[in-house]
Amino acid sequence: MPDSRILPPSAPSGLKRKLTGQAWWPWLKRGLTTVFFGLMGYLLVSQARAIEWDKVLSSLQNYPLSASWGAVALAAASYLLYSCFDLLGRHYTGHALRTPTVMTLTFVSYAFTLNLGSVVGGVAFRYRLYSRLGLALGTITRVISFSMLANWMGYLLLAGLVFSLQPPALPESWKIDAAQLRVIGVLLLALALAYLGACAFSRQRSFSLRGHAIELPSLRLASLQMAMGAANWLLMSGILFVLLQHRIDFFSVASVLLLAAVAGVITHIPGNLGVLEAVFVALLSHRMPQHELLAGLVAYRVVYYLLPLLIASAIYLVMEARAKQMTRAAG
């Protein structure tokens, strides 16, 4: 089992004591907390203002209840699955945190990642919460890396298959066509298979990257990692498929969702819509009315982004309150 202690534990704890002992520390902490929740409020308002509410709201009023509850069930399944990603990291690093604790922490992190970005949710939250639970920095780094790798290796596998076998037709104004997208799909699939090959056949199992020890997982663990990541992308596609009321086939919905994940890198999206909305409108508005398509995407934002964010915020506040109580009791 790889060594999880990259840095001596006295270094971060000593630095923490110096910081928390400063007179300005409580004010800085309160200020950062205020800014953080203010940012969440701004996020909710800005997302709401980006939508044409007249036609979209009229479409939402006629939304079938079965589609809404089906999407909620799939969203719950997706979050449950993603919450298991850090359990793979626990197996990989060998730390001893309990399963409910790890899954709750991962759920909170994932909700904030989707809404505020990976730096805040995927990294900052995990470091903060895991360090409070006593994990060494090196262990936290490797858990985070392994979890994120599961998501993106699953993406490489699924996107590679979709783009190489049946890429979606792209608008002429984009800087890439279907043939180029097929080549990208082959490359993505090759990267996914290369990772599995390295885990299966590489004789050198341990590497060093910027002072961190990296050890290749077993082929079985890497395959489970990739399968879970791909399954989560399929669940996300299923949510959109249900919210679009089955009016667009599942394969098309999945391919456009996968494309939207990289569209911001390979093309410039005009207008005030988000990347996800812009890509869906550009590629699928000829298959159903634009306002109905946007209504489904708004529902997706609510079901998969905003509702979990509200739940995660409440859980995080409870975790913070308990941490403060434990600190006072220890003092």
Beta strands, then each sheet from edge to edge (+ up, - down):
strand 1: 206-209
strand 2: 212-215
sheet 1: 1+ 2-
end
